[in-house]
Amino acid sequence: MLLESGRMRRRPRITLVAAALAAIALGTLASVAAAGSQRATVDTFIFGEVAGRVPGKNASRVNVRWDFKCLGDKLGDATYEWTLVASTIGGATSRTVTLRTGTTKTGRLTTVLTPGRWQLRADPFLCETERGAGSTAPEVGQVVDVPDRCAWLVTRARGSVELDAGSVVRRARPGASLAPATAVTTLAGAALDLKTAGGEASLAVRAGSRVVVDRATCGGNPRVTVTAGSVQGVARDPLEVNAGAARSTGRAATWTVQAAGGRTTIAVARGTVTVRGRTGGAVVVKAGQRTVVAGKGAPTAP
């Protein structure tokens, strides 16, 4: 009881029913807010997928598609005006390229992007429904990771393996990237597995070997040079493995290249590999066969 102006005033009471209704209302509002927040984070209307390498270039074809929904498509049909762009993220500098301007609700295109993480978005973006409502907020799409076709990645390292990039020598660790001209040295008892960033080829470097990632690997097929020891190449797309006077090229193949004492021995386990000598001559080596290139001579018959 409260005393008010000399009279007794009864304290208001909140009934259980009222409290329950209030709780339900608050819960409903919270659910709506949570759902709205979830939609804002998961609704994506612009999609991108790496389709493959551009031949001879360190770049990839990327398929982009869009399916806009103005205010969730809840207020009828809408008109659109947009500019589709891609911007690099995560690097020291940001770069933006314009992919297309348009007025369609859905569509697709194919573009070419260089290595890096690219954020797709429609900015500026305008949509207006037949009821007059609309939005001018940019539409943020997927992030597309475009691989560096020039790089090799370390997938497994055992023992002491050195990566020599000229100015810096470091120990190999899984996930490390090898730029063109990097030399790999595996000491006694060590081994290293590599793969191209785009997944076109892999290389197993055995103990006591030295391999150099060719400077020209960006200009065409992935290419390495074995100056000592032995490697096994596994190629989905064309891969060149050179040693001494021998140049071997395989696709959809697995083969071993061993350089020792001025001789290069190439043995094929799967598929076919073309082997050329420095002074001419070429042979096709099939699974289960081998060839030898001695000095500057031509490869022997398999």
Rosetta silent file (secondary structure, phi, psi, omega in degrees, C-alpha in Angstrom):
SEQUENCE: MLLESGRMRRRPRITLVAAALAAIALGTLASVAAAGSQRATVDTFIFGEVAGRVPGKNASRVNVRWDFKCLGDKLGDATYEWTLVASTIGGATSRTVTLRTGTTKTGRLTTVLTPGRWQLRADPFLCETERGAGSTAPEVGQVVDVPDRCAWLVTRARGSVELDAGSVVRRARPGASLAPATAVTTLAGAALDLKTAGGEASLAVRAGSRVVVDRATCGGNPRVTVTAGSVQGVARDPLEVNAGAARSTGRAATWTVQAAGGRTTIAVARGTVTVRGRTGGAVVVKAGQRTVVAGKGAPTAP
SCORE:     score description
SCORE:     0.000 S_00000001
   1 L     0.000  141.353  179.239    0.000    0.000    0.000 S_00000001
   2 E  -119.537  150.526  178.186    1.201    3.523   -0.827 S_00000001
   3 E   -99.314  119.208 -176.858    0.264    6.846    0.736 S_00000001
   4 E  -137.807  116.363 -179.888   -0.744    9.405   -1.921 S_00000001
   5 L    53.993   41.869  176.011   -2.349   12.803   -1.103 S_00000001
   6 L    77.256    0.706  179.110   -3.417   11.537    2.224 S_00000001
   7 E  -115.074  160.154  177.409   -5.147    8.543    0.716 S_00000001
   8 E   -89.071  126.809  177.913   -4.175    4.988    0.489 S_00000001
   9 E  -114.752  132.374 -178.614   -3.424    3.807   -3.101 S_00000001
  10 L   -76.903  133.385  177.476   -3.284    0.138   -3.923 S_00000001
  11 L   -64.138  133.082  178.305   -0.064   -1.049   -5.653 S_00000001
  12 L   -63.330  147.806 -179.773   -0.860   -2.235   -9.222 S_00000001
  13 L  -115.750  136.272  175.988   -0.658   -5.973   -9.731 S_00000001
  14 L   -97.770  116.374 -177.745    0.682   -7.761  -12.807 S_00000001
  15 L   -74.148  161.272  177.981   -1.288  -10.895  -13.372 S_00000001
  16 H   -62.385  -35.733  179.385    0.262  -14.140  -14.481 S_00000001
  17 H   -64.097  -45.113  179.756   -1.661  -13.919  -17.746 S_00000001
  18 H   -63.370  -41.763  179.775   -0.298  -10.446  -18.498 S_00000001
  19 H   -62.860  -40.976  179.989    3.223  -11.557  -17.649 S_00000001
  20 H   -64.158  -43.309  178.754    2.886  -14.551  -19.905 S_00000001
  21 H   -62.396  -39.269  178.933    1.602  -12.411  -22.760 S_00000001
  22 H   -64.355  -41.744  179.659    4.483   -9.995  -22.298 S_00000001
  23 H   -63.857  -41.521  178.779    6.975  -12.830  -22.327 S_00000001
  24 H   -62.213  -42.987  179.962    5.443  -14.247  -25.488 S_00000001
  25 H   -61.988  -45.433  179.273    5.570  -10.817  -27.156 S_00000001
  26 H   -63.404  -40.931  179.510    9.184  -10.310  -26.189 S_00000001
  27 H   -63.629  -39.610  178.995   10.052  -13.799  -27.352 S_00000001
  28 H   -63.507  -44.775  178.696    8.338  -13.210  -30.672 S_00000001
  29 H   -61.044  -42.022 -179.923   10.225   -9.959  -31.192 S_00000001
  30 H   -64.379  -39.297  179.844   13.501  -11.643  -30.330 S_00000001
  31 H   -65.556  -42.592  178.416   12.760  -14.467  -32.746 S_00000001
  32 H   -61.934  -43.964 -179.910   11.930  -12.040  -35.526 S_00000001
  33 H   -63.706  -42.206  179.773   15.100  -10.068  -34.850 S_00000001
  34 H   -64.899  -41.866  179.853   17.199  -13.221  -34.773 S_00000001
  35 H   -64.188  -42.142  177.856   15.632  -14.481  -37.973 S_00000001
  36 H   -61.912  -40.873  178.710   16.219  -11.135  -39.657 S_00000001
  37 H   -64.770  -39.854 -179.806   19.824  -11.159  -38.499 S_00000001
  38 H   -65.691  -42.341  178.648   20.292  -14.709  -39.765 S_00000001
  39 H   -61.703  -36.813 -177.982   18.812  -13.849  -43.150 S_00000001
  40 H   -66.267  -26.823 -176.730   21.136  -10.873  -43.427 S_00000001
  41 H   -93.950  -22.704 -174.984   24.150  -13.100  -42.941 S_00000001
  42 H  -109.324  -20.446 -179.702   23.156  -16.093  -45.066 S_00000001
  43 L   -70.537  116.102  179.042   21.141  -14.671  -47.968 S_00000001
  44 L  -127.859  131.807 -176.259   23.474  -14.532  -50.946 S_00000001
  45 L  -117.604   -1.548  178.740   22.322  -13.646  -54.428 S_00000001
  46 E  -125.888  126.975 -172.918   25.660  -13.501  -56.300 S_00000001
  47 E  -127.678  145.773  179.305   27.677  -16.684  -56.768 S_00000001
  48 E  -138.279  147.077 -179.804   31.099  -17.439  -58.265 S_00000001
  49 E  -146.855  131.336  177.451   33.027  -20.597  -59.156 S_00000001
  50 E   -71.199  125.548 -175.207   36.514  -21.077  -60.621 S_00000001
  51 E   -98.535  -22.543 -178.538   36.071  -22.934  -63.912 S_00000001
  52 E   154.050  172.726 -177.235   39.692  -23.510  -64.939 S_00000001
  53 E   -80.222  145.992  170.016   42.964  -21.964  -65.994 S_00000001
  54 L   -79.663  120.825 -175.038   43.359  -19.576  -68.905 S_00000001
  55 L   -53.665  128.985  175.954   45.890  -21.373  -71.152 S_00000001
  56 L    78.149    5.214 -178.319   49.365  -19.888  -70.895 S_00000001
  57 L  -132.916  154.410  175.168   48.442  -17.346  -68.229 S_00000001
  58 L   -88.256   69.153 -176.953   48.448  -17.124  -64.466 S_00000001
  59 L  -156.826  162.187 -177.019   44.713  -16.467  -64.414 S_00000001
  60 E  -130.820  149.700  169.813   41.459  -18.404  -64.158 S_00000001
  61 E   -80.966  134.477 -178.980   38.053  -18.367  -65.775 S_00000001
  62 E  -125.239  124.600  175.808   35.353  -17.677  -63.189 S_00000001
  63 E   -88.418  126.205 -179.024   31.661  -18.380  -63.738 S_00000001
  64 E  -120.122  135.011  174.665   29.432  -15.808  -62.033 S_00000001
  65 E  -136.635  156.430  179.969   25.655  -15.989  -61.667 S_00000001
  66 E  -139.518  151.088  178.891   23.084  -13.864  -59.852 S_00000001
  67 E  -149.772   82.021 -174.223   19.491  -14.281  -58.690 S_00000001
  68 L   -72.774  150.453  176.030   18.373  -11.102  -56.943 S_00000001
  69 L  -135.944  101.047 -177.410   15.382  -10.971  -54.598 S_00000001
  70 H   -70.607  116.924 -178.215   14.182   -7.439  -53.888 S_00000001
  71 H    52.207   40.019  176.765   13.072   -7.347  -50.246 S_00000001
  72 H    73.299   14.325 -177.521   12.903  -11.111  -50.265 S_00000001
  73 H    59.336   26.849 -176.169   10.477  -11.195  -53.230 S_00000001
  74 L   -95.106  -10.112 -176.463    7.686  -10.633  -50.700 S_00000001
  75 L  -118.582   32.765  176.260    6.230   -7.456  -52.231 S_00000001
  76 L    89.723 -174.456 -179.691    5.674   -8.556  -55.809 S_00000001
  77 L   -64.036  157.603 -176.968    7.747   -8.173  -58.948 S_00000001
  78 E  -140.601  158.826  171.809   10.567   -5.654  -58.991 S_00000001
  79 E  -105.377  153.142 -174.270   12.778   -3.710  -61.365 S_00000001
  80 E  -133.395  147.904  167.930   16.558   -3.688  -60.973 S_00000001
  81 E  -141.238  127.360 -174.440   19.554   -1.536  -61.833 S_00000001
  82 E  -155.323  161.408  170.555   23.010   -2.706  -60.800 S_00000001
  83 E  -126.354  119.801 -178.500   26.713   -2.809  -61.491 S_00000001
  84 E   -90.029  125.069 -177.310   28.405   -6.126  -60.802 S_00000001
  85 E  -131.448  163.511  173.172   31.978   -5.781  -59.531 S_00000001
  86 E  -131.839  131.876 -177.799   34.736   -7.934  -58.028 S_00000001
  87 E  -126.771  139.075  176.558   37.226   -6.561  -55.487 S_00000001
  88 E   -73.652  146.502  178.074   40.349   -8.152  -54.055 S_00000001
  89 E  -135.240  152.797  175.092   40.419   -8.607  -50.286 S_00000001
  90 L    86.562   -4.120  179.664   43.093   -9.579  -47.792 S_00000001
  91 L  -100.241  179.728  179.470   46.044   -8.106  -49.682 S_00000001
  92 L   -67.541  -33.994  178.441   48.196   -5.040  -49.133 S_00000001
  93 L  -128.696  155.924 -179.981   46.201   -3.162  -51.776 S_00000001
  94 L  -110.224  141.945  178.997   42.661   -3.542  -53.070 S_00000001
  95 L  -131.544  137.996 -179.317   41.680   -3.670  -56.709 S_00000001
  96 E  -122.618  133.426  175.577   38.170   -3.516  -58.173 S_00000001
  97 E  -121.788  141.072  177.053   37.089   -4.583  -61.643 S_00000001
  98 E   -88.330  126.885 -177.799   33.678   -3.986  -63.199 S_00000001
  99 E   -93.966  -42.386 -179.246   32.144   -7.144  -64.600 S_00000001
 100 E  -172.717  151.535  166.903   28.846   -5.877  -66.012 S_00000001
 101 E  -111.486  149.094 -178.103   26.025   -3.383  -65.587 S_00000001
 102 E  -170.998 -176.938 -177.626   22.466   -4.497  -66.088 S_00000001
 103 L  -134.107   13.853 -176.077   18.791   -4.552  -65.169 S_00000001
 104 L   -89.924  154.345  176.215   18.012   -8.272  -65.008 S_00000001
 105 L   -77.227  -40.504  179.329   16.838  -10.213  -61.966 S_00000001
 106 E  -128.565  162.027  177.131   18.856  -13.310  -62.910 S_00000001
 107 E   168.770 -179.266  178.722   21.762  -14.043  -65.208 S_00000001
 108 E  -155.323  158.287  177.448   25.269  -15.392  -65.582 S_00000001
 109 E  -154.978  165.161  173.369   28.613  -14.495  -67.118 S_00000001
 110 E  -122.125  129.715 -179.495   32.169  -15.782  -67.368 S_00000001
 111 E  -128.545  174.576  178.105   35.083  -13.523  -66.533 S_00000001
 112 E  -118.190  125.926  179.641   38.854  -13.844  -66.055 S_00000001
 113 E  -126.496  146.815  178.030   40.415  -13.066  -62.664 S_00000001
 114 L   -84.817  170.205 -176.495   44.022  -13.134  -61.485 S_00000001
 115 L   -57.974  143.500  177.608   45.165  -14.952  -58.305 S_00000001
 116 E   141.970 -179.870  175.867   43.726  -13.759  -55.002 S_00000001
 117 E   -97.420  124.550 -175.912   40.542  -13.577  -52.936 S_00000001
 118 E  -118.349  126.104  176.096   37.786  -11.748  -54.793 S_00000001
 119 E   -93.712  121.004  176.459   34.599  -10.387  -53.198 S_00000001
 120 E   -88.448  140.331  176.486   31.658  -10.310  -55.609 S_00000001
 121 E  -161.368  159.590  172.070   29.022   -7.620  -55.107 S_00000001
 122 E  -105.468  110.226 -172.975   26.456   -5.464  -56.868 S_00000001
 123 E  -158.120  109.248    7.838   27.422   -1.868  -56.089 S_00000001
 124 E   -75.900  161.227 -179.374   25.649    0.404  -56.836 S_00000001
 125 E  -141.224  137.044  178.191   22.416   -1.562  -56.597 S_00000001
 126 E  -142.355  130.519  171.220   18.800   -0.427  -56.866 S_00000001
 127 E  -136.522  147.435 -179.855   15.597   -2.427  -56.774 S_00000001
 128 E  -142.131  127.430 -178.343   11.996   -1.232  -56.592 S_00000001
 129 E   -84.133  167.962 -179.625    8.896   -3.385  -56.173 S_00000001
 130 L   -67.261  -13.495  176.624    5.569   -2.833  -57.880 S_00000001
 131 L   -91.383    0.362  177.183    4.262   -1.519  -54.526 S_00000001
 132 L    95.935   -8.894  177.379    6.824    1.263  -54.484 S_00000001
 133 L   -84.227  158.377 -179.670    9.134   -0.193  -51.832 S_00000001
 134 E  -170.213 -169.216 -178.130   12.741   -0.868  -52.634 S_00000001
 135 E  -149.989  144.737  174.661   16.377   -0.944  -51.601 S_00000001
 136 L  -120.762    9.863  179.940   19.603    0.812  -52.520 S_00000001
 137 L   -74.110  135.994  177.464   21.898   -1.216  -50.259 S_00000001
 138 L   -57.861  144.773  176.650   24.749   -2.969  -52.116 S_00000001
 139 E   -96.431  118.348 -178.813   24.296   -6.716  -52.536 S_00000001
 140 E   -95.487  125.233 -177.454   27.313   -8.622  -51.212 S_00000001
 141 E  -102.903 -157.369 -177.751   27.937  -11.979  -52.880 S_00000001
 142 E   -73.521  161.543  170.542   30.310  -14.868  -52.443 S_00000001
 143 E   -98.560  131.087 -179.265   34.085  -14.709  -52.045 S_00000001
 144 E  -111.272  125.853  176.919   35.961  -16.512  -54.827 S_00000001
 145 E   -96.158  111.307  179.526   39.470  -17.859  -54.209 S_00000001
 146 E   -96.403  120.082 -175.244   41.438  -17.807  -57.465 S_00000001
 147 L   -71.089  152.511  173.674   44.571  -20.007  -57.219 S_00000001
 148 L   -83.104  106.361 -175.814   48.059  -18.833  -58.085 S_00000001
 149 L   -71.136  -13.968  179.185   48.858  -21.015  -61.078 S_00000001
 150 L   -85.390  -17.242 -170.903   52.561  -20.147  -60.804 S_00000001
 151 L   -94.860  151.588  167.510   52.970  -21.437  -57.271 S_00000001
 152 E  -111.268  147.361 -179.216   53.598  -24.891  -55.868 S_00000001
 153 E  -116.459  141.492  175.685   52.386  -25.775  -52.390 S_00000001
 154 E   -80.087  121.411  178.105   54.022  -28.040  -49.840 S_00000001
 155 E  -101.540  -27.073  178.062   51.564  -30.787  -48.862 S_00000001
 156 E  -155.792  136.641  177.621   53.945  -32.956  -46.797 S_00000001
 157 E  -134.193  129.457  177.795   57.499  -32.549  -45.520 S_00000001
 158 E  -127.288  130.222 -179.844   59.539  -35.192  -43.717 S_00000001
 159 L    78.311 -156.666 -175.364   63.007  -34.618  -42.321 S_00000001
 160 L   -92.256  110.276 -179.646   65.247  -31.717  -43.283 S_00000001
 161 E  -127.859  127.083 -178.436   64.031  -29.965  -46.445 S_00000001
 162 E  -107.634  138.904  174.409   65.296  -26.525  -47.504 S_00000001
 163 E  -112.502  115.734 -175.900   63.497  -24.016  -49.716 S_00000001
 164 E  -111.212  107.565  179.276   65.919  -21.568  -51.341 S_00000001
 165 L   -97.466   13.502  179.199   64.279  -18.540  -52.960 S_00000001
 166 L   102.325  -65.446 -179.203   67.603  -16.760  -53.567 S_00000001
 167 L   -93.797  -18.774 -176.571   67.571  -14.195  -50.806 S_00000001
 168 L  -134.774  133.009  172.981   65.922  -16.402  -48.161 S_00000001
 169 E  -114.288  127.798 -177.707   66.469  -20.052  -47.209 S_00000001
 170 E  -138.382  161.602  176.462   63.778  -21.629  -45.044 S_00000001
 171 E   -79.831  143.546  179.680   62.645  -25.014  -43.858 S_00000001
 172 L   -73.972  135.521  175.381   59.727  -26.573  -45.692 S_00000001
 173 L  -133.239  144.300  176.701   56.425  -26.676  -43.825 S_00000001
 174 L   -53.772  134.004 -178.534   53.047  -27.979  -45.019 S_00000001
 175 L    95.502  -13.340  179.756   51.131  -25.142  -46.626 S_00000001
 176 L   -66.816  146.586 -178.945   54.250  -23.193  -47.648 S_00000001
 177 E  -104.395  138.511  178.741   54.156  -21.668  -51.137 S_00000001
 178 E  -110.913  114.507  177.458   56.998  -21.988  -53.654 S_00000001
 179 L   -79.407  161.679  175.808   57.339  -19.143  -56.119 S_00000001
 180 L   -52.305  142.731 -179.752   59.029  -19.632  -59.515 S_00000001
 181 L    81.263    2.006  175.268   62.841  -20.113  -59.285 S_00000001
 182 L   -72.904  135.243  177.594   62.633  -21.606  -55.769 S_00000001
 183 E  -102.761  135.923  179.710   65.069  -24.488  -55.274 S_00000001
 184 E  -111.693  128.570  177.366   64.112  -27.471  -53.117 S_00000001
 185 E  -125.694  121.300  176.271   66.798  -29.592  -51.432 S_00000001
 186 E  -104.150  122.140 -179.843   65.960  -32.781  -49.536 S_00000001
 187 L   -81.068 -179.869 -177.617   68.752  -34.009  -47.302 S_00000001
 188 L   -56.634  132.214  178.995   69.428  -37.640  -46.356 S_00000001
 189 L    78.863    1.100 -177.568   66.307  -39.346  -45.029 S_00000001
 190 L  -100.860  164.046  176.833   64.066  -36.436  -46.024 S_00000001
 191 E  -157.370  156.388 -176.790   61.194  -36.242  -48.514 S_00000001
 192 E  -145.057  136.917  173.854   58.802  -33.618  -49.790 S_00000001
 193 E  -113.394  132.587  179.521   55.411  -33.680  -51.523 S_00000001
 194 E  -125.493  158.780  169.937   54.309  -30.728  -53.633 S_00000001
 195 E  -146.479  152.317  174.893   51.265  -29.851  -55.693 S_00000001
 196 E   -69.769  150.690 -177.117   50.404  -26.980  -57.986 S_00000001
 197 L   -61.365  -29.483  179.242   48.066  -24.436  -56.449 S_00000001
 198 L   -87.170   -3.024  177.809   45.493  -25.226  -59.104 S_00000001
 199 L    79.280   13.700 -178.530   45.724  -28.979  -58.505 S_00000001
 200 L   -73.783  -27.259 -174.434   46.885  -29.804  -62.051 S_00000001
 201 E  -154.534  159.288  174.236   49.943  -31.766  -60.918 S_00000001
 202 E  -136.133  161.656 -175.024   51.837  -33.091  -57.913 S_00000001
 203 E  -143.620  129.849  174.757   55.469  -33.986  -57.297 S_00000001
 204 E  -106.877  113.968 -178.599   57.123  -36.329  -54.788 S_00000001
 205 E   -97.285  121.055 -174.772   60.740  -35.290  -54.160 S_00000001
 206 L   -88.386  171.014 -176.374   62.793  -38.124  -52.728 S_00000001
 207 L   -59.992  145.368  177.817   65.729  -37.987  -50.314 S_00000001
 208 L    70.082   32.233 -176.708   69.001  -36.517  -51.566 S_00000001
 209 E  -119.434  159.527  173.964   67.389  -34.549  -54.389 S_00000001
 210 E  -137.084  125.210 -176.204   67.449  -30.991  -55.662 S_00000001
 211 E  -131.172  139.887  178.314   64.595  -29.573  -57.733 S_00000001
 212 E  -118.252  129.857  173.272   64.053  -26.058  -59.097 S_00000001
 213 E   -74.068  120.144 -172.354   60.652  -24.582  -59.930 S_00000001
 214 L   -65.655  141.876  178.557   61.170  -23.195  -63.423 S_00000001
 215 H   -63.170  -27.542 -174.907   60.913  -19.447  -63.932 S_00000001
 216 H   -89.479    9.244 -175.347   58.814  -20.018  -67.043 S_00000001
 217 H   -62.733  -23.739  179.409   56.162  -22.071  -65.265 S_00000001
 218 H   -76.725  -20.918 -174.929   53.699  -19.154  -65.455 S_00000001
 219 H   -84.230   -3.070 -179.297   53.959  -18.963  -69.226 S_00000001
 220 L  -173.177 -125.655 -178.733   52.496  -22.395  -69.884 S_00000001
 221 L   -75.382  152.928  171.300   52.549  -25.792  -68.249 S_00000001
 222 L   -56.628  138.401 -173.430   53.897  -26.303  -64.713 S_00000001
 223 E  -143.656  133.721  175.464   57.604  -27.047  -65.091 S_00000001
 224 E  -132.638  157.414  178.224   60.371  -28.221  -62.763 S_00000001
 225 E  -123.857  126.588  177.894   64.022  -29.121  -63.288 S_00000001
 226 E   -94.720  116.039  178.525   65.749  -31.946  -61.417 S_00000001
 227 E   -96.534  -17.143  176.769   69.433  -31.179  -60.921 S_00000001
 228 E  -163.745  146.446  174.613   70.109  -34.178  -58.665 S_00000001
 229 E    89.729 -149.975 -170.549   68.252  -37.146  -57.255 S_00000001
 230 E  -143.151  143.120  175.987   64.802  -38.483  -58.091 S_00000001
 231 E  -137.872  157.194  171.292   61.201  -37.282  -58.277 S_00000001
 232 E  -118.508  126.409  178.800   57.863  -38.767  -59.170 S_00000001
 233 E  -104.532  139.072  174.564   55.423  -36.631  -61.124 S_00000001
 234 E  -125.744  117.598 -172.583   51.663  -37.111  -61.211 S_00000001
 235 E  -120.518  129.301  168.770   49.908  -35.006  -63.832 S_00000001
 236 L   -90.040  -49.209  172.041   46.252  -34.373  -64.483 S_00000001
 237 L  -105.191  171.696 -174.815   47.042  -31.592  -66.963 S_00000001
 238 L   -54.598  134.216  176.996   50.388  -31.266  -68.802 S_00000001
 239 E  -133.154  135.425  176.263   53.467  -31.243  -66.534 S_00000001
 240 E  -108.232  128.353  174.188   57.099  -30.880  -67.627 S_00000001
 241 E  -124.366  113.077 -176.843   59.877  -32.515  -65.607 S_00000001
 242 E  -107.602  149.040  176.429   63.347  -31.804  -66.978 S_00000001
 243 E  -158.070  126.347 -178.266   66.693  -33.275  -65.936 S_00000001
 244 L    57.077 -125.863  179.813   70.055  -32.930  -67.679 S_00000001
 245 L   -91.867   -0.182 -175.785   69.445  -33.150  -71.417 S_00000001
 246 E   -96.829  138.794  174.264   66.062  -34.849  -71.022 S_00000001
 247 E  -126.138  118.579 -178.722   62.716  -33.111  -71.149 S_00000001
 248 E  -115.032  138.225 -179.788   59.657  -35.184  -70.208 S_00000001
 249 E  -131.826  125.166  179.109   56.042  -34.101  -70.609 S_00000001
 250 E  -133.077  154.489  175.866   53.075  -36.068  -69.336 S_00000001
 251 L  -142.943  134.738 -173.340   49.343  -35.632  -68.994 S_00000001
 252 L    52.073   48.280 -173.895   47.055  -38.017  -67.122 S_00000001
 253 E  -145.578  161.189  173.700   50.249  -39.863  -66.266 S_00000001
 254 E  -131.978  127.530 -178.571   52.572  -40.894  -63.430 S_00000001
 255 E  -152.051  159.991 -179.006   56.313  -41.211  -64.004 S_00000001
 256 E  -114.966  137.281  177.109   59.680  -41.099  -62.246 S_00000001
 257 E  -121.071  124.120 -179.447   62.690  -39.020  -63.285 S_00000001
 258 E  -125.498  125.035  179.679   66.117  -39.879  -61.850 S_00000001
 259 E  -113.503  121.127 -179.793   69.253  -37.825  -62.544 S_00000001
 260 E  -161.370  134.998  174.616   72.623  -39.333  -61.616 S_00000001
 261 L    58.512   35.565  179.088   76.113  -39.507  -63.143 S_00000001
 262 L    77.325    6.017  178.908   75.233  -37.575  -66.279 S_00000001
 263 E  -119.177  143.522  175.572   72.360  -39.950  -67.086 S_00000001
 264 E  -120.183  123.379  179.499   68.639  -39.371  -66.796 S_00000001
 265 E  -110.419  129.649 -178.395   66.334  -42.352  -66.435 S_00000001
 266 E  -123.160  121.009 -179.669   62.597  -41.923  -66.977 S_00000001
 267 E  -121.675  131.858 -174.884   60.194  -44.717  -66.024 S_00000001
 268 E  -104.293  128.587  178.148   56.434  -44.505  -66.619 S_00000001
 269 E  -100.862  -26.234 -177.214   53.959  -46.130  -64.229 S_00000001
 270 E  -151.524  140.745  177.616   50.699  -44.797  -65.723 S_00000001
 271 L    75.644 -156.605  177.533   49.666  -43.164  -68.973 S_00000001
 272 E  -129.704  146.490 -179.076   52.150  -42.037  -71.619 S_00000001
 273 E  -131.009  134.208  176.204   55.027  -39.559  -71.402 S_00000001
 274 E   -94.479  128.661 -178.060   56.878  -37.867  -74.260 S_00000001
 275 E  -120.293  130.041  179.090   60.645  -37.606  -73.737 S_00000001
 276 E  -122.066  148.531  174.352   62.929  -35.392  -75.818 S_00000001
 277 E   -97.519  162.089 -177.264   66.696  -34.995  -75.846 S_00000001
 278 L   -65.337  -34.828 -177.064   68.522  -31.693  -76.018 S_00000001
 279 L   -96.294   11.508  178.408   70.025  -32.453  -79.437 S_00000001
 280 L   115.821  174.413 -178.668   66.847  -33.859  -80.912 S_00000001
 281 L    86.531  139.787  179.520   64.939  -37.071  -80.978 S_00000001
 282 E  -147.870  142.715  176.417   61.745  -37.900  -79.137 S_00000001
 283 E  -132.636  153.352  174.374   60.145  -41.090  -77.869 S_00000001
 284 E  -105.115  119.757 -176.596   56.773  -41.890  -76.365 S_00000001
 285 E  -104.383  124.971 -178.444   57.129  -43.965  -73.212 S_00000001
 286 E   -99.132  171.215 -179.671   54.124  -46.011  -72.116 S_00000001
 287 L   -55.409  133.124 -178.985   53.209  -47.499  -68.764 S_00000001
 288 L    88.014   -2.894 -179.244   55.725  -50.156  -67.729 S_00000001
 289 L  -109.931  166.952  175.584   58.458  -48.780  -70.030 S_00000001
 290 E  -146.382  161.437  175.039   61.549  -46.649  -69.487 S_00000001
 291 E  -140.389  157.890 -179.577   64.073  -44.627  -71.456 S_00000001
 292 E  -128.516  135.092  174.196   67.560  -43.266  -70.736 S_00000001
 293 E  -116.743  115.970 -178.104   69.143  -40.030  -71.926 S_00000001
 294 E  -106.803  130.932 -179.801   72.929  -40.019  -71.519 S_00000001
 295 L    58.383 -128.160  179.257   74.883  -36.775  -71.792 S_00000001
 296 L  -105.108   16.909 -175.791   73.448  -34.676  -74.610 S_00000001
 297 L   -77.297 -178.158  177.919   72.250  -37.628  -76.627 S_00000001
 298 L   -86.121  158.054  179.410   68.808  -38.690  -77.748 S_00000001
 299 L   -67.288  144.596  176.712   66.551  -40.857  -75.577 S_00000001
 300 L   -73.133  160.005  177.363   66.879  -44.598  -76.015 S_00000001
 301 L   -66.874  138.028 -179.813   64.029  -46.660  -77.405 S_00000001
 302 L   -61.300    0.000    0.000   61.628  -47.772  -74.619 S_00000001
